[in-house]
Every structure is written in C-alpha cells, then in structure tokens.
Amino acid sequence: MKRILIIETASPKRIRHKLDQILKTAVSPKPDVGILCRESNRAAYRDRPGVAIYALADDEEHALPKELEGKIFDTVYAFWTGEKRYRRMKLLAWRLKAAERLIIAGDENEFRLTWKAVCRHALFRWRHPLPTDHWNFVLRPAKIEAPETEPEAQTGQVFHGEHVLILQTAEPPFVLQALDRLNEKPLFSDPCYTLFCRNRPEVVDKFRGHPMLSRIRIHSEAGDSWKHLRELRRAKFDAIVLFLTGDPSYWKLKLFALLLGVPLRRILIFNEGIDCFYFNYRQWFALIIHRMQSRPMPQAGSKWSHSARILLSLLLKSVVLPFRFLWLLLVWLRLRYAALRYSRKNDDDSLRLPLFPGT
C-alpha cells in the first residue's frame, strides 16, 4: 500500500482539490493518505473518509507531530503557490522521510523537490508572484482598497477589467497628456488605472479627482522601496504605463517596471512627444540611439560613431564598476593594514590608526 502525505501549504480548497485527484486516480489497493494541517483547519478535511489528519498547533508549525516521527512515506506533497502564510510549514517537506517529494506550484505544474528545481522555481515565482489559478482557490477581495493616505481614492467597486499601473516617471504634465491620449484612443479593455506618484503636494494635487484614476498610491523617494515593491508585485497588475522622457531624476522608479512581474510586452512606454509603444527590443534600441544622437557632440565626427562610443562607454562602466570598487576597497584595506603594522613596529602613536575608522 502506497503511503502519501499532503502538507497543508496552500488554501484548504486547493488541498481538497489535490486530495480528490489522488483518490480518483488511485488503483487498488487504495493508498494510505494523510494530511498534515493546522489545528484550526482540521474541520475542513473531516468530510474525507479514510484520510488520516495530523494536526499542528497554530503556534507550533515548525515542529513535527510525534505520530509522524520515524515514519517513511512513499510520496510527500507540498504546495508552493505564493501563499506566504504557510512559509514555516513548507520547510517540513525537507524534514519528513520520503522516497519522493513533489511540489505543486499551481496551474497544474508539478515537479520533484531538488535544489536545481528550487532555484528555477524561485526565479519564476519572483517574476510571477501568484499562479493564474490562484483566485480559483482563494477568495478574491470584493473591493478595491485605497491607501490610508488617500481615502478619497477608494471606489468600492468590483474590478473586472484590466488593472493598469501608471508609474509617474515624468513630470505631471506628461502624465496628464498621456491620460488624455488614452482617453481618446483606448489601448486597454475596461481599464482600472492606479497611479504611483511622488508624495509631494504640488504633484498629488494635480492628479487628485482625475476621472480616469481609480486609485492613487504615493511614495517617498527617501525610503520604503522594498515595501512598495512587494505591495505592487502582490497587486498583480495586467499592464504598466511607463514614461521615458529623458528626465534622469526618475531612474530608480523606472527600474520598478522591470521588477513587478508584468511581462515586458505589456509595458506601454510614452516618450516626451506622448508617442507610445509596447515594449519591444527594436523600438527600445531605437529610442536609446535617438537619445544618444540628440546629445551635443563634444568634437567633430559622425553621429553614429559618437553614439557607438557612448553605448560602448555605458556597457564598459556597467561591467567594470563593481570590480573596480572591490579593487579600490582592497587597496584601501591593504594600505590601512600596512600603516597599522608600521605604527606598531616603530611604536609611533601618531601613525597608530584603527583599521576601520569609528571603531
């Protein structure tokens, strides 16, 4: 008889769905199936006859029940579907003794638990925080909530269209012109626009009350970057509106567009002329070349040679800069250490400096 254990690392509805699949596809003799779950969720599995339930106290998720110590299972199932409330219980898949450990990632994806698969899945989950079937098993919030700092942005309506994030990576006039352009020539189906802008009164006042904006999220340039990044990734936007107008003061926010888990082909880019295009490498490089050619040339020469020199310089700086910094740091440490040894050898207090200043 095959012994199977399912670890509750996803919503009870998803666990029951997988349990029903195992029982329906099982051949005789029927497998011995057990579920390792939280004590608070025990009642969700009582209607499955013949299934053993091993319950853990909600505050002891890291500990194995005594009845599982020493047991060896043929297959252990765990779910890695992006639900963070089950983080601790996911580690139990490594501690249990099993001939085979299978991970269910959602969207009918299933793989064996190996270090190679974990690294590959971590990269995939970073780009796609939740599987596409997540809301089939988890109750979707009924309302679009506005941030506490902007209570007037709350709509209280159920969202059924495309959720579009507008990153304010240009001055407000460019954003307002782009909104007018999208109003005249819509590019999204039933869009719900969320604006992510700077926390400045002169900026927020220009967008407050705009009929096309369903929500306004504000940020401070000084901090909370990781917090905003996590919240925006968790929102799972369908598309992003990005502004590349040549203004260098928004370069950090422009990087957010590449880290929010939205496919590159769903990033709509506006330039300084309010011309727009969905991201593709051909037009992206054409925009970069146009930017470089528009710069004043310091000396005589063709535009193409000047652009090539600038592009080559940017590539070399991006590659060499980390190694150059490490090399300078090593040289500095070596000189500090040599000065410290010299001062100790000659008993010269004037040269006796700490290796790390401030310590």
VOBA-1610 file (N, C-alpha, C; in pm, whole numbers, padded with zeros to 5 digits, always signed):
BEGIN
Met+00085-00120+00000Met+00000+00000+00000Met+00088+00125+00000Lys+00058+00215-00092Lys+00136+00337-00105Lys+00097+00435+00005Arg+00196+00494+00069Arg+00172+00588+00177Arg+00200+00730+00127Ile+00098+00816+00134Ile+00105+00951+00080Ile+00072+01050+00191Leu+00149+01158+00197Leu+00122+01265+00293Leu+00114+01398+00218Ile+00009+01474+00248Ile-00009+01606+00189Ile+00011+01709+00300Ile+00103+01802+00278Ile+00130+01907+00375Ile+00046+02029+00339Glu-00027+02081+00435Glu-00114+02195+00410Glu-00031+02322+00399Thr+00017+02348+00278Thr+00094+02469+00250Thr+00022+02555+00146Ala-00108+02539+00137Ala-00192+02621+00050Ala-00331+02626+00111Ser-00422+02693+00044Ser-00557+02707+00096Ser-00626+02571+00105Pro-00715+02550+00203Pro-00784+02421+00217Pro-00857+02378+00090Lys-00909+02473+00013Lys-00979+02437-00110Lys-00884+02372-00210Arg-00763+02423-00221Arg-00665+02363-00311Arg-00619+02227-00260Ile-00608+02213-00128Ile-00568+02084-00071Ile-00675+01979-00101Arg-00801+02013-00082Arg-00908+01917-00110Arg-00914+01881-00258His-00885+01978-00344His-00884+01951-00488His-00776+01848-00522Lys-00657+01864-00467Lys-00550+01766-00492Lys-00582+01632-00429Leu-00642+01633-00312Leu-00679+01508-00245Leu-00779+01429-00329Asp-00878+01497-00385Asp-00976+01429-00469Asp-00910+01371-00594Gln-00813+01442-00650Gln-00742+01389-00767Gln-00667+01261-00734Ile-00602+01258-00618Ile-00527+01139-00578Ile-00621+01021-00557Leu-00731+01044-00491Leu-00825+00934-00462Leu-00894+00883-00588Lys-00920+00971-00685Lys-00988+00927-00807Lys-00895+00848-00898Thr-00771+00887-00904Thr-00676+00820-00994Thr-00607+00700-00930Ala-00632+00675-00803Ala-00565+00565-00734Ala-00622+00431-00781Val-00534+00335-00795Val-00574+00198-00828Val-00568+00114-00702Ser-00636+00002-00705Ser-00640-00080-00584Ser-00505-00151-00565Pro-00462-00166-00441Pro-00531-00119-00321Pro-00521+00034-00306Lys-00621+00095-00243Lys-00622+00238-00226Lys-00506+00282-00138Pro-00447+00396-00169Pro-00331+00442-00090Pro-00371+00488+00049Asp-00275+00484+00136Asp-00292+00537+00271Asp-00255+00685+00267Val-00356+00772+00273Val-00336+00915+00254Val-00354+00986+00387Gly-00265+01079+00415Gly-00273+01161+00535Gly-00252+01307+00501Ile-00302+01394+00588Ile-00289+01538+00569Ile-00229+01598+00695Leu-00122+01672+00678Leu-00059+01745+00788Leu-00107+01890+00778Cys-00187+01932+00875Cys-00252+02063+00865Cys-00248+02135+00999Arg-00297+02256+00998Arg-00312+02332+01121Arg-00434+02284+01197Glu-00427+02301+01330Glu-00539+02260+01414Glu-00665+02339+01379Ser-00648+02466+01342Ser-00764+02548+01310Ser-00832+02507+01181Asn-00763+02430+01095Asn-00822+02388+00967Asn-00859+02240+00966Arg-00856+02175+01079Arg-00885+02031+01084Arg-01026+02002+01031Ala-01123+02087+01064Ala-01261+02063+01024Ala-01279+02065+00873Ala-01189+02127+00800Ala-01204+02136+00654Ala-01181+02003+00584Tyr-01125+01903+00654Tyr-01092+01775+00591Tyr-01165+01657+00655Arg-01253+01683+00748Arg-01321+01573+00816Arg-01420+01501+00725Asp-01466+01567+00618Asp-01563+01504+00529Asp-01498+01410+00428Arg-01366+01388+00440Arg-01296+01295+00351Arg-01271+01166+00429Pro-01354+01063+00409Pro-01339+00939+00488Pro-01211+00865+00451Gly-01152+00802+00549Gly-01032+00722+00527Gly-00904+00802+00518Val-00910+00932+00541Val-00791+01017+00534Val-00747+01052+00674Ala-00623+01019+00707Ala-00570+01049+00839Ala-00531+01196+00848Ile-00565+01259+00958Ile-00537+01401+00977Ile-00437+01416+01092Tyr-00325+01480+01064Tyr-00224+01510+01164Tyr-00225+01661+01185Ala-00270+01705+01299Ala-00289+01848+01324Ala-00174+01905+01406Leu-00136+02026+01369Leu-00033+02101+01441Leu-00097+02224+01505Ala-00052+02256+01625Ala-00097+02381+01686Ala-00051+02498+01601Asp-00134+02602+01594Asp-00104+02714+01506Asp+00027+02783+01541Asp+00069+02774+01667Asp+00194+02837+01707Asp+00312+02740+01709Glu+00293+02618+01659Glu+00400+02518+01655Glu+00410+02457+01517Glu+00408+02540+01414Glu+00410+02491+01277Glu+00546+02433+01238His+00649+02468+01312His+00783+02420+01278His+00812+02282+01335Ala+00727+02231+01421Ala+00752+02104+01489Ala+00669+01993+01426Leu+00728+01874+01417Leu+00657+01758+01363Leu+00575+01691+01472Pro+00455+01642+01441Pro+00379+01565+01539Pro+00453+01435+01576Lys+00433+01391+01696Lys+00504+01271+01742Lys+00466+01150+01659Glu+00340+01142+01610Glu+00299+01025+01534Glu+00366+01016+01397Leu+00430+01126+01352Leu+00499+01123+01223Leu+00648+01097+01236Glu+00701+01104+01357Glu+00844+01081+01377Glu+00879+00935+01348Gly+00975+00915+01261Gly+01017+00781+01225Gly+00940+00720+01111Lys+00829+00779+01069Lys+00752+00724+00958Lys+00819+00757+00825Ile+00810+00666+00732Ile+00865+00684+00598Ile+00751+00677+00499Phe+00736+00781+00416Phe+00629+00789+00319Phe+00684+00764+00179Asp+00597+00713+00094Asp+00636+00696-00045Asp+00637+00829-00120Thr+00538+00913-00092Thr+00529+01044-00159Thr+00481+01148-00060Val+00546+01263-00061Val+00505+01378+00018Val+00477+01493-00078Tyr+00359+01553-00064Tyr+00318+01666-00147Tyr+00325+01794-00065Ala+00381+01898-00127Ala+00380+02033-00068Ala+00341+02131-00178Phe+00286+02245-00138Phe+00236+02344-00232Phe+00318+02472-00219Trp+00373+02515-00331Trp+00446+02641-00337Trp+00372+02732-00435Thr+00265+02790-00389Thr+00177+02870-00474Thr+00179+03018-00439Gly+00280+03062-00367Gly+00293+03203-00336Gly+00214+03251-00216Glu+00152+03160-00140Glu+00075+03199-00022Glu+00170+03203+00098Lys+00202+03323+00143Lys+00308+03342+00242Lys+00268+03298+00382Arg+00143+03279+00410Arg+00102+03240+00545Arg+00144+03097+00579Tyr+00189+03022+00480Tyr+00230+02883+00503Tyr+00382+02865+00492Arg+00457+02972+00512Arg+00602+02963+00494Arg+00668+02858+00583Arg+00633+02858+00710Arg+00701+02767+00803Arg+00671+02621+00771Met+00547+02592+00734Met+00511+02453+00708Met+00576+02400+00580Lys+00616+02490+00490Lys+00683+02445+00368Lys+00817+02379+00398Leu+00880+02419+00507Leu+01008+02360+00543Leu+00995+02215+00590Leu+00875+02174+00629Leu+00856+02037+00677Leu+00876+01935+00567Ala+00862+01977+00440Ala+00882+01882+00330Ala+01025+01831+00327Trp+01121+01910+00376Trp+01260+01866+00380Trp+01286+01774+00499Arg+01211+01790+00607Arg+01238+01715+00730Arg+01173+01578+00731Leu+01065+01562+00659Leu+00996+01432+00658Leu+01074+01330+00574Lys+01070+01206+00616Lys+01136+01100+00543Lys+01042+01049+00434Ala+01088+01058+00310Ala+01004+01017+00197Ala+01092+00972+00081Ala+01041+00876+00005Ala+01112+00832-00114Ala+01102+00934-00226Glu+00994+01012-00224Glu+00973+01110-00330Glu+00903+01232-00270Arg+00954+01350-00305Arg+00893+01476-00261Arg+00850+01554-00384Leu+00722+01583-00393Leu+00667+01653-00509Leu+00614+01789-00467Ile+00642+01889-00547Ile+00599+02026-00522Ile+00493+02063-00626Ile+00382+02118-00579Ile+00275+02165-00667Ile+00280+02318-00667Ala+00305+02376-00784Ala+00324+02520-00796Ala+00202+02592-00850Gly+00091+02522-00870Gly-00027+02584-00929Gly-00025+02574-01080Asp-00140+02600-01142Asp-00153+02592-01289Asp-00116+02453-01340Glu-00145+02351-01259Glu-00117+02211-01296Glu+00032+02182-01311Asn+00118+02265-01252Asn+00262+02241-01256Asn+00305+02161-01133Glu+00385+02058-01157Glu+00430+01970-01050Glu+00572+01925-01081Phe+00660+01928-00981Phe+00799+01889-01003Phe+00857+01828-00875Arg+00964+01753-00893Arg+01032+01691-00780Arg+01114+01796-00704Leu+01123+01777-00574Leu+01195+01872-00489Leu+01345+01844-00496Thr+01415+01927-00572Thr+01561+01922-00582Thr+01613+02065-00573Trp+01741+02078-00544Trp+01798+02212-00533Trp+01791+02286-00666Lys+01812+02217-00776Lys+01803+02280-00907Lys+01662+02331-00934Ala+01563+02247-00899Ala+01424+02287-00920Ala+01385+02403-00829Val+01439+02406-00708Val+01408+02516-00615Val+01459+02649-00670Cys+01581+02650-00721Cys+01637+02773-00777Cys+01557+02819-00899Arg+01521+02724-00983Arg+01444+02760-01102Arg+01306+02813-01064His+01244+02749-00964His+01111+02793-00922His+01119+02930-00852Ala+01226+02956-00776Ala+01240+03086-00709Ala+01247+03199-00811Leu+01320+03179-00920Leu+01327+03281-01024Leu+01191+03300-01091Phe+01121+03191-01113Phe+00989+03200-01176Phe+00890+03271-01083Arg+00894+03237-00953Arg+00799+03297-00860Arg+00830+03445-00838Trp+00956+03484-00851Trp+00991+03625-00837Trp+00924+03707-00948Arg+00918+03650-01067Arg+00855+03722-01179Arg+00704+03706-01179His+00655+03593-01130His+00510+03568-01125His+00475+03532-00980Pro+00441+03630-00897Pro+00419+03604-00753Pro+00310+03503-00725Leu+00206+03496-00808Leu+00095+03404-00785Leu+00062+03330-00915Pro+00019+03205-00907Pro-00024+03134-01028Pro-00154+03193-01082Thr-00183+03166-01208Thr-00303+03223-01269Thr-00431+03164-01211Asp-00425+03045-01153Asp-00545+02985-01093Asp-00558+03015-00944His-00483+03115-00896His-00484+03145-00752His-00624+03179-00703Trp-00694+03265-00777Trp-00825+03311-00730Trp-00934+03206-00749Asn-00902+03093-00811Asn-00998+02982-00815Asn-01006+02909-00682Phe-00903+02926-00599Phe-00898+02855-00472Phe-00896+02948-00351Val-00871+03076-00375Val-00866+03175-00267Val-00972+03280-00295Leu-01043+03321-00191Leu-01150+03419-00205Leu-01090+03554-00244Arg-01138+03610-00354Arg-01090+03738-00402Arg-01153+03851-00321Pro-01075+03953-00285Pro-01134+04068-00217Pro-01242+04134-00302Ala-01347+04173-00238Ala-01462+04225-00312Ala-01446+04370-00353Lys-01356+04444-00287Lys-01343+04586-00315Lys-01198+04620-00344Ile-01183+04728-00417Ile-01050+04784-00438Ile-01022+04882-00327Glu-00925+04852-00246Glu-00898+04935-00129Glu-00800+05045-00164Ala-00824+05160-00111Ala-00734+05273-00131Ala-00641+05283-00012Pro-00522+05343-00030Pro-00431+05359+00083Pro-00488+05454+00186Glu-00440+05441+00310Glu-00493+05523+00418Glu-00466+05672+00396Thr-00360+05703+00323Thr-00328+05843+00299Thr-00417+05904+00192Glu-00489+05822+00115Glu-00575+05873+00010Glu-00712+05810+00021Pro-00792+05839+00124Pro-00921+05774+00139Pro-01019+05811+00031Glu-01003+05928-00034Glu-01098+05966-00136Glu-01080+05886-00264Ala-00969+05809-00275Ala-00947+05732-00397Ala-01018+05599-00395Gln-01084+05565-00284Gln-01150+05435-00274Gln-01276+05433-00358Thr-01292+05333-00441Thr-01404+05325-00533Thr-01515+05235-00483Gly-01479+05130-00411Gly-01581+05039-00360Gly-01648+04957-00468Gln-01585+04937-00584Gln-01644+04862-00693Gln-01562+04737-00719Val-01630+04634-00766Val-01563+04510-00802Val-01493+04530-00935Phe-01369+04489-00943Phe-01288+04509-01063Phe-01299+04388-01153His-01335+04412-01280His-01348+04304-01377His-01262+04324-01501Gly-01204+04443-01519Gly-01126+04469-01639Gly-00978+04454-01616Glu-00899+04531-01692Glu-00754+04526-01680Glu-00707+04623-01573His-00623+04574-01487His-00566+04656-01379His-00434+04713-01429Val-00428+04843-01450Val-00313+04909-01513Val-00247+05001-01412Leu-00117+04988-01400Leu-00037+05072-01311Leu+00033+05180-01393Ile+00017+05305-01352Ile+00085+05418-01416Ile+00196+05464-01323Leu+00319+05449-01368Leu+00434+05493-01290Leu+00468+05635-01330Gln+00467+05726-01235Gln+00499+05865-01263Gln+00651+05880-01273Thr+00703+05855-01393Thr+00845+05868-01419Thr+00872+05989-01507Ala+00782+06085-01502Ala+00799+06212-01573Ala+00720+06318-01496Glu+00735+06441-01537Glu+00663+06548-01471Glu+00513+06536-01495Pro+00429+06589-01404Pro+00284+06572-01416Pro+00224+06611-01551Pro+00270+06717-01619Pro+00210+06749-01749Pro+00218+06634-01850Phe+00330+06560-01850Phe+00341+06447-01941Phe+00240+06338-01906Val+00222+06312-01777Val+00127+06209-01733Val-00016+06249-01770Leu-00051+06374-01750Leu-00185+06420-01783Leu-00211+06413-01933Gln-00111+06448-02014Gln-00127+06436-02159Gln-00144+06291-02201Ala-00071+06201-02136Ala-00085+06058-02169Ala-00224+06006-02132Leu-00277+06052-02019Leu-00413+06012-01982Leu-00516+06061-02084Asp-00497+06183-02132Asp-00587+06232-02237Asp-00574+06149-02364Arg-00452+06109-02395Arg-00430+06026-02514Arg-00498+05890-02498Leu-00488+05831-02380Leu-00552+05702-02356Leu-00705+05714-02352Asn-00753+05831-02314Asn-00898+05852-02315Asn-00951+05865-02458Glu-00873+05931-02544Glu-00915+05947-02682Glu-00900+05817-02762Lys-00789+05748-02741Lys-00762+05624-02813Lys-00729+05514-02711Pro-00831+05449-02656Pro-00808+05347-02552Pro-00724+05230-02606Leu-00631+05188-02524Leu-00546+05072-02557Leu-00572+04954-02465Phe-00655+04972-02362Phe-00685+04865-02267Phe-00836+04843-02264Ser-00874+04721-02233Ser-01017+04688-02225Ser-01067+04708-02083Asp-01163+04799-02067Asp-01223+04831-01938Asp-01115+04851-01831Pro-01026+04949-01850Pro-00911+04961-01759Pro-00949+05022-01625Cys-00872+04984-01524Cys-00878+05044-01391Cys-00737+05096-01362Tyr-00720+05226-01366Tyr-00588+05287-01358Tyr-00551+05317-01213Thr-00430+05277-01177Thr-00371+05310-01047Thr-00245+05391-01072Leu-00238+05509-01012Leu-00122+05596-01029Leu-00029+05582-00910Phe+00099+05565-00938Phe+00202+05557-00835Phe+00291+05680-00853Cys+00275+05779-00764Cys+00341+05907-00784Cys+00413+05951-00657Arg+00488+06059-00670Arg+00565+06112-00559Arg+00473+06177-00454Asn+00517+06169-00330Asn+00440+06225-00220Asn+00475+06374-00203Arg+00433+06452-00299Arg+00453+06596-00294Arg+00320+06665-00320Pro+00284+06766-00243Pro+00154+06831-00261Pro+00133+06885-00402Glu+00238+06944-00460Glu+00222+07001-00594Glu+00203+06894-00700Val+00243+06770-00669Val+00223+06659-00763Val+00088+06592-00741Val+00056+06561-00615Val-00068+06489-00586Val-00190+06575-00619Asp-00182+06705-00594Asp-00297+06792-00620Asp-00336+06794-00767Lys-00238+06774-00856Lys-00268+06777-00999Lys-00341+06652-01046Phe-00331+06541-00968Phe-00395+06416-01008Phe-00520+06386-00927Arg-00535+06448-00812Arg-00648+06419-00726Arg-00779+06458-00797Gly-00872+06365-00797Gly-01002+06390-00860Gly-01005+06366-01010His-00897+06316-01068His-00897+06290-01212His-00994+06177-01243Pro-01084+06193-01341Pro-01188+06093-01366Pro-01136+05957-01412Met-01015+05952-01467Met-00963+05825-01518Met-00890+05744-01412Leu-00856+05806-01300Leu-00777+05738-01198Leu-00869+05679-01092Ser-00860+05547-01074Ser-00938+05480-00971Ser-00869+05482-00836Arg-00738+05495-00838Arg-00663+05490-00713Arg-00531+05564-00729Ile-00489+05630-00624Ile-00361+05700-00622Ile-00278+05646-00506Arg-00162+05593-00538Arg-00067+05547-00437Arg+00051+05643-00438Ile+00094+05683-00321Ile+00203+05779-00310Ile+00324+05713-00248His+00439+05765-00278His+00565+05710-00225His+00659+05823-00194Ser+00748+05796-00102Ser+00854+05890-00068Ser+00983+05842-00132Glu+01056+05933-00189Glu+01179+05894-00258Glu+01288+05849-00161Ala+01270+05881-00032Ala+01376+05854+00065Ala+01382+05709+00111Gly+01269+05638+00113Gly+01274+05502+00166Gly+01151+05422+00134Asp+01140+05304+00200Asp+01030+05209+00182Asp+01023+05156+00040Ser+01137+05149-00029Ser+01135+05099-00167Ser+01095+04952-00171Trp+01153+04870-00080Trp+01120+04727-00081Trp+00976+04704-00042Lys+00922+04783+00049Lys+00783+04770+00088Lys+00690+04798-00030His+00717+04906-00102His+00636+04938-00219His+00650+04831-00326Leu+00771+04781-00343Leu+00792+04678-00445Leu+00712+04552-00414Arg+00713+04510-00288Arg+00635+04391-00250Arg+00485+04414-00270Glu+00437+04531-00230Glu+00294+04559-00243Glu+00251+04566-00389Leu+00332+04627-00473Leu+00297+04638-00614Leu+00303+04502-00683Arg+00399+04420-00646Arg+00406+04285-00705Arg+00286+04201-00661Arg+00246+04218-00535Arg+00133+04141-00485Arg+00002+04181-00554Ala-00005+04304-00603Ala-00127+04351-00669Ala-00149+04285-00805Lys-00045+04229-00867Lys-00056+04156-00995Lys-00124+04242-01102Phe-00057+04347-01143Phe-00111+04433-01247Phe-00105+04363-01382Asp-00200+04397-01467Asp-00205+04340-01601Asp-00115+04415-01698Ala-00092+04542-01674Ala-00009+04623-01763Ala+00050+04740-01685Ile+00153+04801-01742Ile+00222+04915-01681Ile+00236+05024-01785Val+00216+05148-01742Val+00242+05265-01826Val+00367+05332-01772Leu+00467+05346-01858Leu+00598+05398-01819Leu+00633+05517-01908Phe+00700+05617-01849Phe+00737+05737-01921Phe+00890+05745-01931Leu+00939+05754-02054Leu+01082+05771-02080Leu+01098+05900-02158Thr+01110+06009-02086Thr+01117+06141-02148Thr+01256+06202-02142Gly+01354+06124-02099Gly+01489+06176-02088Gly+01518+06244-01956Asp+01424+06240-01861Asp+01444+06301-01730Asp+01517+06201-01640Pro+01642+06229-01598Pro+01719+06132-01519Pro+01678+06124-01373Ser+01589+06210-01327Ser+01555+06213-01184Ser+01461+06101-01143Tyr+01412+06023-01239Tyr+01319+05915-01206Tyr+01379+05777-01235Trp+01510+05764-01240Trp+01569+05639-01287Trp+01540+05523-01193Lys+01532+05548-01061Lys+01503+05438-00969Lys+01363+05382-00991Leu+01266+05471-01009Leu+01128+05426-01029Leu+01112+05354-01162Lys+01192+05391-01261Lys+01184+05323-01390Lys+01223+05177-01379Leu+01312+05146-01285Leu+01351+05007-01266Leu+01237+04923-01209Phe+01142+04988-01140Phe+01029+04914-01084Phe+00950+04842-01191Ala+00944+04903-01309Ala+00866+04841-01417Ala+00919+04704-01455Leu+01048+04680-01434Leu+01108+04552-01469Leu+01101+04451-01355Leu+01057+04493-01237Leu+01059+04407-01119Leu+00920+04372-01066Leu+00815+04412-01136Leu+00679+04394-01084Leu+00611+04269-01135Gly+00682+04185-01211Gly+00622+04061-01258Gly+00530+04076-01377Val+00528+04193-01441Val+00446+04215-01559Val+00529+04182-01683Pro+00477+04105-01778Pro+00554+04074-01899Pro+00598+04201-01971Leu+00717+04197-02031Leu+00771+04314-02099Leu+00679+04362-02211Arg+00612+04268-02276Arg+00525+04307-02387Arg+00401+04383-02339Arg+00377+04385-02207Arg+00262+04456-02152Arg+00303+04588-02085Ile+00423+04636-02115Ile+00470+04765-02065Ile+00452+04868-02177Leu+00367+04966-02155Leu+00340+05071-02253Leu+00430+05190-02222Ile+00511+05230-02318Ile+00611+05335-02299Ile+00568+05461-02373Phe+00570+05574-02301Phe+00546+05705-02361Phe+00677+05783-02362Asn+00705+05851-02474Asn+00822+05937-02480Asn+00781+06082-02458Glu+00876+06175-02477Glu+00847+06315-02449Glu+00746+06375-02546Gly+00725+06312-02661Gly+00627+06359-02756Gly+00491+06293-02739Ile+00472+06218-02629Ile+00348+06144-02599Ile+00319+06043-02710Asp+00421+05999-02780Asp+00408+05882-02868Asp+00433+05759-02783Cys+00359+05654-02807Cys+00368+05536-02721Cys+00386+05409-02803Phe+00443+05310-02739Phe+00459+05178-02799Phe+00475+05076-02689Tyr+00428+04954-02715Tyr+00452+04844-02622Tyr+00597+04800-02636Phe+00655+04764-02524Phe+00798+04735-02522Phe+00832+04624-02620Asn+00930+04653-02704Asn+00997+04551-02785Asn+01139+04600-02806Tyr+01230+04508-02827Tyr+01371+04544-02828Tyr+01407+04635-02946Arg+01339+04618-03056Arg+01372+04701-03173Arg+01344+04848-03145Gln+01225+04878-03096Gln+01192+05017-03067Gln+01265+05070-02944Trp+01296+04978-02851Trp+01372+05018-02732Trp+01511+05069-02772Phe+01581+04992-02856Phe+01714+05034-02900Phe+01705+05158-02989Ala+01598+05170-03066Ala+01581+05290-03149Ala+01566+05414-03061Leu+01494+05399-02948Leu+01480+05511-02855Leu+01613+05548-02791Ile+01691+05446-02754Ile+01823+05473-02693Ile+01914+05546-02792Ile+01915+05499-02918Ile+02001+05563-03020Ile+01955+05706-03043His+01824+05727-03043His+01773+05864-03060His+01817+05953-02944Arg+01815+05899-02822Arg+01859+05976-02706Arg+02008+06014-02720Met+02090+05919-02762Met+02232+05946-02771Met+02264+06043-02885Gln+02193+06031-02995Gln+02219+06120-03107Gln+02174+06263-03079Ser+02075+06276-02988Ser+02026+06410-02956Ser+02118+06485-02861Arg+02216+06414-02802Arg+02312+06482-02715Arg+02409+06565-02798Pro+02456+06677-02745Pro+02556+06756-02820Pro+02689+06683-02826Met+02748+06681-02945Met+02875+06612-02966Met+02991+06703-02927Pro+03083+06654-02843Pro+03193+06739-02798Pro+03296+06768-02905Gln+03305+06687-03011Gln+03406+06706-03113Gln+03349+06661-03246Ala+03424+06688-03348Ala+03376+06654-03481Ala+03371+06503-03498Gly+03279+06458-03583Gly+03264+06315-03609Gly+03121+06285-03644Ser+03098+06169-03697Ser+02963+06131-03736Ser+02878+06101-03614Lys+02747+06113-03630Lys+02655+06084-03521Lys+02662+05938-03480Trp+02677+05851-03579Trp+02680+05707-03548Trp+02803+05670-03467Ser+02919+05726-03503Ser+03041+05695-03426Ser+03030+05750-03285His+02973+05869-03270His+02955+05926-03136His+02859+05841-03053Ser+02749+05794-03113Ser+02654+05709-03042Ser+02717+05577-03002Ala+02798+05522-03092Ala+02863+05394-03061Ala+02959+05410-02944Arg+03030+05524-02939Arg+03123+05545-02828Arg+03049+05558-02695Ile+02936+05628-02696Ile+02859+05643-02573Ile+02804+05509-02526Leu+02750+05431-02621Leu+02695+05300-02586Leu+02804+05207-02532Leu+02920+05209-02598Leu+03031+05125-02551Leu+03078+05169-02413Ser+03080+05299-02389Ser+03121+05351-02259Ser+03025+05306-02149Leu+02893+05311-02177Leu+02795+05268-02078Leu+02810+05119-02046Leu+02833+05039-02149Leu+02848+04895-02127Leu+02973+04865-02045Leu+03084+04932-02077Leu+03207+04907-02003Leu+03195+04952-01857Lys+03130+05065-01835Lys+03113+05113-01698Lys+03028+05017-01616Ser+02920+04965-01676Ser+02832+04874-01604Ser+02901+04744-01569Val+02997+04701-01653Val+03069+04575-01628Val+03185+04595-01532Val+03258+04706-01550Val+03382+04726-01476Val+03359+04786-01338Leu+03251+04863-01321Leu+03232+04937-01196Leu+03234+04849-01072Pro+03161+04735-01066Pro+03167+04655-00942Pro+03308+04604-00911Phe+03381+04559-01013Phe+03516+04508-00989Phe+03612+04620-00951Arg+03591+04736-01011Arg+03675+04850-00978Arg+03655+04893-00834Phe+03530+04891-00788Phe+03502+04927-00649Phe+03567+04828-00553Leu+03557+04699-00584Leu+03619+04598-00497Leu+03771+04613-00495Trp+03829+04643-00612Trp+03974+04660-00618Trp+04018+04779-00533Leu+03948+04891-00543Leu+03983+05007-00462Leu+03964+04980-00313Leu+03860+04902-00280Leu+03839+04867-00140Leu+03953+04781-00088Leu+03999+04685-00167Leu+04111+04600-00125Leu+04239+04682-00110Val+04263+04775-00203Val+04382+04859-00194Val+04376+04945-00068Trp+04260+05000-00040Trp+04245+05084+00080Trp+04270+05002+00207Leu+04213+04881+00215Leu+04236+04796+00331Leu+04383+04758+00346Arg+04446+04732+00232Arg+04589+04696+00238Arg+04672+04811+00292Leu+04645+04933+00246Leu+04720+05049+00295Leu+04694+05075+00443Arg+04568+05059+00484Arg+04537+05080+00626Arg+04609+04976+00713Tyr+04610+04852+00664Tyr+04675+04746+00742Tyr+04826+04768+00747Ala+04885+04814+00635Ala+05030+04840+00633Ala+05064+04954+00728Ala+04984+05059+00731Ala+05010+05171+00822Ala+04996+05128+00967Leu+04901+05040+00996Leu+04882+04993+01132Leu+05002+04910+01178Arg+05051+04822+01089Arg+05167+04741+01124Arg+05292+04827+01144Tyr+05307+04928+01058Tyr+05425+05016+01071Tyr+05423+05093+01202Ser+05304+05140+01240Ser+05295+05217+01364Ser+05323+05129+01485Arg+05278+05005+01482Arg+05306+04915+01595Arg+05453+04877+01601Lys+05513+04858+01485Lys+05654+04818+01482Lys+05745+04928+01533Asn+05717+05054+01500Asn+05801+05166+01539Asn+05750+05239+01662Asp+05641+05187+01720Asp+05582+05247+01840Asp+05556+05396+01821Asp+05499+05427+01706Asp+05469+05566+01670Asp+05320+05588+01689Asp+05283+05659+01795Asp+05142+05683+01824Asp+05076+05774+01721Ser+05155+05856+01656Ser+05096+05948+01557Ser+05041+05874+01436Leu+05096+05754+01410Leu+05050+05676+01295Leu+04959+05562+01336Arg+04935+05547+01464Arg+04853+05435+01510Arg+04706+05469+01490Leu+04651+05424+01381Leu+04513+05449+01345Leu+04437+05317+01341Pro+04312+05319+01373Pro+04234+05195+01365Pro+04217+05150+01220Leu+04203+05022+01203Leu+04183+04969+01068Leu+04055+05021+01007Phe+03949+05026+01086Phe+03823+05080+01043Phe+03791+05204+01126Pro+03788+05321+01069Pro+03761+05442+01146Pro+03626+05434+01216Gly+03623+05488+01337Gly+03499+05487+01415Gly+03488+05371+01508Thr+03584+05274+01503Thr+03579+05159+01591Thr+03678+05176+01705
//
